[in-house]
Amino acid sequence: MKMRKSMAMGLAAVMAASMIPAVPAMADDATGKVYYLNFKPEADEAWQNLAKAYTEETGVDVQVVTAASGQYETTLQSEMAKSDAPTLFQVNGPVGLKSWKDYCYDLKDSDIYSQLTSDTYTVKDGDAVDGIAYVIETYGLIVNKTLLEKAGYTLDDIKSFDDLKKVADDIQARKDELGIKGAFTCAGMDGSSDWRFKTHLANLPLYYEYKDKGVDDADTIEGTYLDNYKNVFDLYITDSTCDGADLSAKTADDSRNEFINSEAVFYQNGTWEYAELSKTFSDDELAMIPIYFGVDDENEGLATGTENYWCVNKEASEEDIQATLDFMNWCVTSETGTKAMNEDMGFTIPFKTAAESTNVFVKQDQEYTEAGLTPVSWNFTTMPSEEWKNGVGTALTSYAAGGSWDDVVSAFVDGWATEKALTE
């Protein structure tokens, strides 16, 4: 989710042409090799560097290939059909596991499993540990505190949706005076960016509906909180740096660059953006606040969880499986590995050897939780399919350009029932 422009364009071209290079032969003095199909484009450079460091230390060849944003599942399907298939891949939770459980090596006796801080950071099929979460992340509204204060406000002025709307509307009305383009960065609906709204923002109405019902999944949903979803999205497309009709072509880079260039005050994104933003801003200039939803604002914290579970390909050779298990364990236990995941990738890792995070957004999440606010759980791992997400994304894009919100409701509620039925 979220990528450097030059790397993203190059990777997208590689994926589209199906020209991923074959996994190189292992080094003469090493046993087994690793091929990791990485889900996170924004972490590609860090993974390439870490793979190189591991090879230099152990002699074991590690190749990391990164799927283009929004193309992981189709890339995984293509790569798994090849003779040199990935030895390490990812599923996004129980829904994703359904498609790949027959390929998953049981990790219950692995060293990395013993390093987990909690068994809740796994996905299972019966007693088998099919996947292990390798990162815990948080998202919300990233705030340029300097611009917010220039507009005459502080974080203490925003404690609810009504507060957020009041502040954002005022900033938007005074954008020329303040020398900015809008209160919010563009809600880009290009494939590199639309996951922020059809997945991450869409998590909020699911979270509150699940909470009401006391469930953690559902075959049908009522859309109880879709009016709240609309209210937040309306802010994003009206108090924005651009017209709603332009959002279909706006990318993740467009949105990030607007924030980096101090053209907007608010930017919906997550802890993974810290490494990039910290090149421009000091910690004192940045904050992350909840995406206040107008439901239980006084108790709402940041959205914290994971959809990133490592799986080992049991169809690989014994040597490659062992090499992969060793690499995974090294990533989360060695000083080199934990430092790279913590600092270079901006990850909080759920392992006993995790270093204390230097990420200001992670620290703020901890502060919110310690203050008694409830983290919003990640429920989008229960979303029935990519087709459902795409349907919601298309409807949101149309709505932003002047279409009907009823189409969003239909895509959300009716599309959910249709896609859930197909997975049964």
N, C-alpha and C positions, 0 to 999 in steps of 0.2 A: 504494500500500500504506500503511493508516495515515492517519487524517484527523481534522481538527477536527470536533466533533460538529455544530455548527450548519451549517457549510458542507456537510458530508456529507449531512445530512438534506435540505437544500435541493436539492442536486444530484441526489440520488436521486429526489426527487419530479419534478424536471425531466426526468430521463432516462425515468422510468417513463411520464410523460405524453407523451413524444416531442414536447416543445414547445421544443426548442432554437431560439433565435432565428436568423433568417436573418442571414448575414454582411452587415454594413452596407456601403453603397457606399463606395468609396475616396474619400479626400480629393481636392479639386479639383486640388491642386498635386502629387499623387503619382501614380505609375504602378504599377498592380498592388496587390493586397491579400493578406493572409495570414490563413488560418483554421487554427489549430492545435488538433487534438483531443488534449488532454493526458491521459496515462495515470495521473498521480500526483495523487490528491486532496489529499494532504498539502501539495503544493506549489502548489495553485491560487492562493492569495492572492499568492504571490511571482510567479507567471507573469502574473497580471493586472496587477500593478504594473510588471513589466518590459515587457509589451506597451504599456502606457500611456506609459512612458518612451521607448520606441522611436518611437511615433507622434508624440510631442511633439518628438522630435529630427529626424525625417525626414519627417513628414507622411503616412507610409504607414500605412494602417489595419491593425491586427493584432487579431484576435479570438481569444481563448483560451476554449475550452469544455472542461470537465473531466468525463470519464465517472465515474459512481459506481463505488465499489470493487467489483471483480469483474464489472463490466458493460462493460469496454472493447471487447471483440470484438463483442458484439451492438450496441453503440452505433456502432462503426465501420461495421458492415454497414449500419445504418440511414442513417447520414450520407453514406456513399459513394453511396447510391442517389439522393441529392438533387441538384438542379441546382447549388446552392452547396455542393459537397462540400469536405471538408477539403483544404487544400493541403499540410499537414504532419501526418503521423500516425506511428504507432509499430508495429513488430512486435517480438516477444519473442525473436527468434533464427531459426535455420534452419527450425524447425517452423512458426512464425508466418509466415515469409516465403512458405511454400508457398501460402498462401491469398491473398497480396496481391502476389506478384511481378509480375503483369501490370499493376499500377498504379504500379510504382516507376520513377521517373525515375533514369537512370544518373548517379550522383554523382561518377564518377571524374575529371571535369574541373572540379569545383566548387572554390571557394576553401576551403570548410570541410574538404574531403577533404585538401587540402594542409596543413592545420593539425594533422592527427592525429599523435600521437606514435608510433603503430604501425599497420600495416595489419591487425593482428589484431583491431582494434576496428571491424570491418566485417562485414556479411553480404553474400554475393555470389551471383549466379546466372551461372555462367560467368565471363567477364571483367568483367561489369557490377557496379558497386558499388551495390547496391540499398538498403543501410541503413548508417548510421554511428552507432556508440555515442556517446551524449552524456553518460553518467555511469558512473562505476565506484563500486560500493557494497560495503559490508561489513556482515555481521551476525554475531551471536553471543549471548552472555548478558550483558546490561547489569547492572551490579552497583552497588547503593547501598553504597559503602564504609563510610559512617558506621554504617549498620545492621549490616553484616558485622562491623565492629570492636566494636560494642556487644554482639554475640553472642559475642565472644571470638576472632574469626578475622581473618586477613588474606588477601590474594590469594595469598600464598605457600603457604597451606594448601590451595589448590585447584589441583592440577596433573594431575588425571585424573578419570575418571568415578567411580571409587571414592571419591576425595576429595570430589567434589561431592555424592555421595549421603550420605556421612557427615555433612558440614556441613549439608546441607539437611534431613536427617532430624532432626538435633539442633535446628536452628532451629525446625522445625515442632513438635517436642515441647515447645519452650519459648516458643511464640508469645505466650501470655498474659503470661508473665513479661517478654518483650521488648516488649510493647505493639504487636504487629503482627498481621496476619490470616493470614499464611502465608509460607513461604520463597519461593515463586514467585507472581507475579501470575497471574490466571486465564488458563487456556489457552482463550480464547474461541473458540467454533466458529461464531459468527455470521459471515455473509459478509464483514464488514468486517475480520475477524481470522483466519479459518481458514486463509488463505494462509500464515500463519506455520508451520503444522504439516503441511498437505497438500502444500506446496511447499518452503518453506525447510528445515524439519526433515527432510522426505522426501528432500532433496538428499543428506543424509549417507550413507544406505545405498547410494544410487546412486554417490556419489563413491568409496566404498571398493570396491564391486563392479567399477566401471569400472577402478579402479586395479589391482585384482588381474588383470583380464583384459587390461589394456593397450589399452583402447578408449575412445572418447569418445561412443559411442552404441551401442544394441543393440536388435534386434527383439524379443528376449525377455530377461527377467532372472530370476535364480534366487532372489532375496530372501535372499542369503547373510547380510546384516547386519540383517535385520528384527528379530531378537531384541534387538540393540542399540538399534534404533529404539524398540522396546517399552519397554526399560529407561528411556530418557530420557523418553518420554511418560508412563510410570508416575510418575516424579518430578513431572512437571508437574501431574498430576491428583490425586496423593495429598498432596504437600507444597505445597498450594495454598491460596489465599484462599477457595476455595469448593468445594462438592461437585462431583464429576464429572457428576452428573445435571443440574447447572445450567448446564453449559458451552454448550449449544446456543443459549442466549439471550445469552451474554456477548459484548460487542462489543470492538472495538479501543480505544474510548474507556474502557471499563471497566478494561481491563488497564493502559493508560497511566496513568489516574487513580490506580489503586492504587499504582503506582510513585511517581508525583509526590507522593502523600499519605503516602509512607513507610510503606505498609501491607505491603510485601513487599520482599525483598532482591534477588531475581533477576527479570529481565524479558527474555525472548527477543525481540530486535528488532535494528535496524540503525542505521547511521550517519545515516540520514534522520531519526531521532528526536532528534538532538542539539539542533537549533534549538529545539524545544519544551522538552526537558528542561533546557536551559541557562537557561531563564527561572526555574527553581526551584533548580537545583543549581549549585555551582561545579565547575570541572573537577577539583578535588582530591577531590570527593565521588563522582565517576563513574569507572567502568572498564568495559571490555568484555573478557570472557574467551571462549575457544573453547567451543563446545558439545561438551564432552568426550564421546566416543562409545564409549570402552572398546576401541578398536582399535589406534590408534597415537598414544596421548595425548601421549607425550613429544615428538612431532614435529608435532603438529597445531596449526595457526594458526587465524586467523579465516577465515570464508567470504567470499571476495572475488571479485567479477566483475560482470557486467552481463547484463540481459535487456532493455535499453532501447535500441532502435535507431530513429533518426529516418529516415523515408522521405518523399520528396516525390512528390506525386500528379502523374504525367505526363499525366493527363487534364485538368489545369487549363490555363488559358490561358498563353501564353508570358509575359505580363506578371506573372501571379500566381506562376508558377514562379520567375521571376527575383526577384520581391519576397520570396518565401519563402527562396530561397537567400541573399539578402542579409541577411535577418533572422537566419537560422541562424548565418551567419558572424559577424555582429555580436554575437550572444549569447556566442560563445566567444572573441572577440578584444578586444572593447571593455572598458574599465574598468568601465562600468556593468553590462554583461552578465556578465562573469566574477565580479564581486563578488556579484551577485545569486545566481548559480548556486552559488558557493562558500559564502557566508555565509547568505543567506536560505533557500536550498533545501537546504543541507548536502551539496552534490554534490562529488565529486572528478571533474573532467572530464579526458578523455584528449587534451588539446590542448596545443600548444606554449606557449600564452599563459596557461595555468592559473595562478592565484594559489596561493601556499602555503596549505594548508588550516589553518583555525583550529579544526577539529573534533577534539576530543580522541580520539574513537573512530578517526578516520582516522590520527591520529598513533600510536595504540597498534597499529594494524594494521601500520604501517611499522616500529615497534619490534619486533614479533613476527617479521616477515620478516627484519629485519636481524640478529636473534638466531639465525637459522637455522631457524626453524619454517616449515613448508610451508603456505601458504594453501590452504584447501579451495576447489576450483574450483566454479563455478556450473554444475551439470549439469542443472538443471531446465528449461533451454531445450530439452532433448531429450525431456521428458515429452510423451507422444503427443498429448494433447488436454486441454481443460478438463473433458471428460467423465471422463477418468481421474482428474484431481485431485478432482473432485467425488465420485467413487466412494470414493476414499481418505478424503476428509473426512467423508463420511456414515458410513463404517465406524469411523473414529476417534471420532466423536461417540457412536455407539452403544456402542462399547467403554467410553468414559468413563462412560457411564450404567449399566454393568454387563453389556454385551454380550460377545461372544467375539472374542478377538484373531485367531482363524482367519479371520474375515470381513475383517479388515484385510489379512491376508496374501493372501487371495483377490483383494481389490480391487487390491492392489498388483501381484501377479505375473500372475494371470489377466487382470485388466483391462488390464494393459500390453500383453500379447500381442494381445488383441482390438482395442484401439485402434490399435496400431501397424499391424496388418493392414489396417485401414480407411484408413490414410494412404498405403498403397502404390499 
